[in-house]
Amino acid sequence: MAVTSVRLVAVAFDAHDPSVPAAFWAALLDRPVAVDADGVFLPGAGAQIGLRFDATEAEDLSRPNRVHLHLTSTDLDDQRAIVARRCDWAAASSESSPAARS
């Protein structure tokens, strides 16, 4: 019997507007964004897994995507950089929100 190896390339999520979660994860993970007709893909490198956000017209997306992603860093400086990117993204998002403009 032939042995076949399998490699997980990406985890996919449905979203009405895939650009929103893709922007969050791309900023947090400092990853490039690839847009195609079906959605947005954030490729992984090395041991990283890719993240895919597919556009959907489904009415009921009220149930959350139940997945828990563990983030790791290579060292303390890398961890600080990840946290800083998250804080920068949150600040930019809150400045552009309708509540911040009123």
C-alpha angles and dihedrals in degrees: 000000000000117000114228122198120215126201125193107229104178147352113231128212130188117231136168088224109022092187091071100060090033091057091051095049094040090054094045096046096033092234132152119251123229115194122198137164093278102044143288131317128198105195120217125223128214108335093356120109121226122244120218125192113194124199113240136182091203112139098213114059090136093116110080121240098258105216130121117212118200113213120204133185131207095232143339094282090052090049091051090050091052092050091047091052090051092050092047091050092048092049092049091047094050092048091055096044119109090241091057092052095052 
